[in-house]
């Protein structure tokens, strides 16, 4: 009786709960991850294209936003490839790609995105709390150099910190001959099986943890303690502190800025105009930062709560695993895919912040859309007169009659075939097309 009690699992899921978990995960992965991920990837690509325009690229804040969009795009792309591996396995390359590249690289992309958000906050923190020193430093340092000073350390730190993950997993290949048995793949398990039928033989590829990945010290200090500090406690603490300081310094910042109007002569002062424009830009970028940080905190909150819960219950979870139990409750199974969806959602929504706050971003989008629309319309435009095509598919032949009544202001100049400046009546005889009356 005692032995049965010892091996009893704390969390035993019923058939209905397992069905709910499976259905919820499937719906969230197919309709959440894939749809939101593809849309978010496209929007990030558009955002990067806009931010690389000369009038946008000359602003340091926009350069950091471009880097943030690039990291978010990498994170989304890795997530989409992982969903494809889980749902539609069609190649032996997929498990190898996941174990040796996607698994560590996705963590690096997320870490880079987190700390780029901190860099964005730091840039606004300096601009609002110490505007004079900020502008002096900007005048003496090129934009490219400043960007490298901020972004390269973020990239190096993310790569070095998550480099051990390259040694977490490995892929084994097994060939079994005999009766063909089709195996179901569990969503909870890390095992991935791809079957290639060669007559009666099967080749199976399985992703398994290395000895490093199952080492107790590695799990406790690196995956739990260190990860909790580096991706949760430290970033959230820095973001809260700097954004609170920025919010409390905004009113003082506005009071320090010169007035637009010169009170002595009653006319608009050029220097005051310049300062006013810089102030307006600083405030706009500050509110963009607030929106980005609020979205970040909301979407990462569930991940942070789960990490803290796992850290506090690590010993209990280890005991359950030793007994051969899963050690994960029903709600934890629900929260894991939901947390992953929120991370993808966060990486996909910054585009709307740019559009809402930045009028220059809006204008570039409008101009680009107008140019594209004009080119598309021009490539398909056919000159028609009285319902008859003069050029393009279905144009009239030379021996066909045509009665035309045309005004120049009704025809695009580049499409005009009769350079009259006033209303002209033209008729062409059927038997003599070259004769004009």
N, C-alpha and C positions, 0 to 999 in steps of 0.2 A: 504493500500500500504506500509506503514511504517512497519507494522507487518511482511509482506512478506519479506521485505528487511532485517529485524532483524534476521529472521530465515534462511536466504539464506546462504548456505555453500560456503566457499571460494574454496574448491577443490571438484568439481563434476566430477567424472570419467565417461567417455563414455563407451558404451558396448565394443567397440574395445579395449580400454585401459584395461578394466577389463579382457578381454580375453587374452591380452598379459601378464598381471601380472600373471594370473592363469597358463598359458602355461610355462612362464619363471620359475616360482616357482617350478612347477612340474618337469620340465627337470633338474633344478639345484639340487633339492632334490634327485631325483632318480638316475641320472647319475653323479652328483657331490658329494653330501654328502655321499651317500652310497658307491659308488665305491672308491672314494678317501679316505673315512673314513676307510673302511675295509682294503685297502692296507696300509694306514698309521698306523693302529692298528697293523697289522702284522709286519711292518718294525720296529715299536717301540719295539715290543716284541723281535725281533731279536737283536736290539741294546742293550736292557737291558740284554739279555742273554750273549752277547759278553762282555759288560762292567763289568759283574759280574765274568768274568774269572780272575784267580789270578794275571796274569801279567798286566791286565787292572785295576783291582780293587785297586791295590796298589798305584794308582795315584789319588790325591785329586780332580783334575779337572775332571777326569772320573767319580768319585763318584757323583759330582754335575750333570754331564750330565745324569747319570742314574736316578737321582731324577727328572730331567726335562723330561726325556722320560716317566717316570711313571705318572707324572701329565698330560702330553699331552695325554697319553693313556686313562686316566680317562675322560678327556674332550671329546675325540673322542667317547668313549663308551657311555657316556651320550647323546651325540648328535645323535648317531645311534639309541638308544632306543627311543629318542623323535621323530625321523623321523618315526620309526615303529608305534609309538602311533598315529601319525597324519595320516599316510597312510593306515595302516593295523591294525585296532582296533579289537581285538578278545577276550579281557578279561576285566573284571571289575577291575583287579589289575592295569592295565596300567594307568588310570587317577589318582588313589591313589598313585601309585609309583611316578608319575611325580610331583604331588602337594606336597607330603611330603618328597621326597628324591631327585629326579633328578633335579628339579628346583633350589633348593639351592646348591646342591652338585656340579653341573656343574659350577656355579659361583665361588665356592671355588676352584675348580680345575683350572679354568682360572686364578684366582688371584694368586694361588700358582705357576703356570707356569710363570706368569709375573715377580713375585718377585724372583723366582729362576734364571731367566735370569739376573736380577740385581745382585744377589749373584755371578753368574758366572763372570759378569763384574767386580765386586768388587775384586774377587780373582785375576783376571788378572791385575787389576789396582794396587794392592799391589805388585804383582810380578814384574811388569815392572817399576813402579815409585820408589819403595823402595826394591830392590832385596835383599840387605843384611839383613835388618830387617825381610823381608819375610822368608828367609831361616832359620834365627835364631829361629823365632817363630815356623816354621814347625818342626825344630829339637826337640823342647821342648814340642810339643803337638802331641798326637796321631791323626791319620787320623779320627778315629771314633768320637773322642771328637770334632775335628774341624768341622766335618760334622754336628754333633748335634747342635753346636753353631750357625751354619748358617741356617740349615733347620728347626729345631723345631720352632724358632720364626716365620718363614714364614708360617708354617702350623697353628700355634696358631692364628696368625693374620688373616689369611684367614678364619678360622673357626669362630672366634669371630665377624669379620666384617660382614660376610654374614649370621650369625645366625638369624637375624630378618626375613630373607626370608623363614624360616620354618613356619612363621605365615602369609605369604602373601596370600596363596590360601587354599581353602577347597573344598571338594567334597560332593555333595548332591545326594541322591538317590530318584528318583521319580518313582512311579508305576502308569501307566495309563491303564485303561481297556476300551474296546470299539473298535471302528474301528481302524485298524492298519494303521498308517500314517508313511511313511518313510521320514525322514528329511535329508536334505543336510547339511553338516558341512562346515562352512566357514573357509578358511585358515587364515583370518584376525582376526576372533573372537577367544577368549580364551575358548569358550564353547566346551566341548567334550561330545558327546552323544554316548552311547553304548546301543544298543537295544537287549534285550533278550526276545524272544517271548514265552509266556506261554499261549497257546491257543490264546486269543484275548487281552492279556495284554502285556505291554511293561515296562521294567525297564530301566530307563534312568539315566546315571551318568553325572553330569555336574561339571566342574571345574569353580569356581567362586572366585572373589577377596574378601578378608576379609575387614573389616572396616579399619584395619591398612593400607592395600594396597591402598585404595582410599582416605586416609587422605591427605589433601593438604600439610600440613607441612612435612609429611613423604615423599611424592613425591618430594617436592622441595629440602629439605635439605639432605635426604638420597639417593634417587634414582638419583638425578640430581647433586647437588652441590658436595656432598661427593664422589659419584661414579666418577664424572669427575676428581676430584683431585686424588683419590686413584688409579684409573686404567688408567688414561690418562696423566694428567699434571705431576705428580710426577715421574712415571716410565720413561716417555719419557725424561724429564729433566735430571734425573740421568744418563740414558743411554747415552745421547748426551754428557753430561759433562765428564763422566769417559772415554768414548771411544775416545773423542777428546784428552784428556790428555794422554791416552795410545799411540795414534798415534803420538803425538808430542814428546813423551819420547822414542820411539823405537830407533831412531838413537843414542841417548845418551846411551841407554841401551846396544847397540851393542859395542860401544866404550869402555865401562867399563869392558867388558868381556876379559879374558886373551886369548892370542894367542894359537893356537894349537901346535905351534912349539916353542921349547926353543931355543932362538937365541944364547945362550952361548955355548952349546955343539952340536947344530944342530940336536939333536935327539928329538923324540916325548916325551913330558913330560906327565906323567900319570895324574897328577892333572889338567893339561891343557885339556887333553882329557875329563876328567870328567866334567869340567866346560863347555866345548864346547858342550857336549851332553845335559847338562842341558839347555844351551842357545838355542840349536836347538829345544828342547821340548817346552820351553817357547814361542818361536816365532811361532811354529806350533799351539799351543793352542790359541795364540793371534789371529792368522788369522782365526781359527775356530770360535772364539768369534765374530770377525767382521762379518763373514758370517751369524751367527745365529742372531745377532742384526739387520743386514740389512733386512733379511727375516722378522723378527719380526716387524720392523717399517713399511715395505711395506704392510704386511698383516693386521696390526692393524690400518693403516692410515684411511681407510674408516670408521671403527667403531669410531675412535676418532673424525673424522669430523662430523659424524652423532650425536654423543653425544654433541659436542659443538653447533651444529645447534639446537638441541632440547633444550638445556639450554638457548640459546639466544631467542628462540621463544616460551618459556614455557608459557608465559601469553597468547599469541595468540592461542596456542594449547588448553589451558584451556578454553578459550572463545568458541572455536569451539566445544569442547566436551560438554559444557553446552547447546549448541544449538542442541545437538544430532547428530553432524557431526563427521566424522572420523578425520578431521583435518590433514590428511596425503596426500601429493601430489603424483602424478604418479611416479616420480623419487625416492621418498622415499620408495614407495612400491617395486621398482626394487632393490634399494640399500640394503634393509634389508636382503633378502635371500643371496645376493651377499656378504655382509659383513660376514654373518655366514659361508658361504662357505670358504672365505679367512682365517677365524680363524681355521677351520678344516684343510685347506691346510697347514697353518703354523705349526700346530701340527704334520703334517705327513711328513714334508720334512727335518727335522734335520738329519735324518739317512744318507741322501746323503752328507751332510756336513762332517759327521764323516768319511764316506768312502773316500771322496775326499782328505781330509787333513791328516788323521791319518793312517800311514803305519802299525802300530801295529794292528789297527782295521781291516785293509785289510788282514793282515796275519792271524789273528784269523779266519776271515771269510773263507779264502782260506783253511786253515788247517781243519776247521770244515766241509767244503764242501767235501774235499778230503776224510776225514774219513767216512762221511756219504755215499759217493759214493762207497767207497771200501766195506763197510759193506753191502750196498744194492746189489752191484754186487756180493759179495761173497755169499750172501744168495740165489741168483738165479743162481749162476754159476753151470753148469753141465760139468763134464768131458766127452769129446767126442773124440773118436778115429775113423778116417776114416768115420766120419758122423754118428757113432753109439754111443748112450749114454751108459755109464758104470754105472752111478748112477743117481738117480732121476727118475721122471715119464718117462715111456717108455724105461727103461733100458733093455738091452738084457737079456734073460733068459739063464740059465746054459746050456741048450741043444741046443742053437743056435750057429752056427759057427762064428768064428771071426778071421780074419787075420789082424795082427797089425804090423806096422812098426813105431817105436817111438824113439825119442831122448829126453834125460833128459832136455836139455836146451829149449825144446819146451813145457814143462809141468811145471806148478807151483809145487814147492816142496811139498806143503801140499796136492796137489791133485794127486800126483804120486802114482801109484799102483805097479810099477815095479822099485825097487831101483837100476837100473843099472847106471853105470857111463860112459858107452860108448854105441854106437849104437848097438842094439841087435835085431835080427830078431826072431820073435816068431810066431808060428802057432799052432793051436789047432785043433786036429782031431775032426770031427763031432761026431763020435761014442764014443770017449773017451776024454772028455773035460779036464781030469786031466793029460793027457799025453802031455808033451811039447817037441817039436822037436827042 
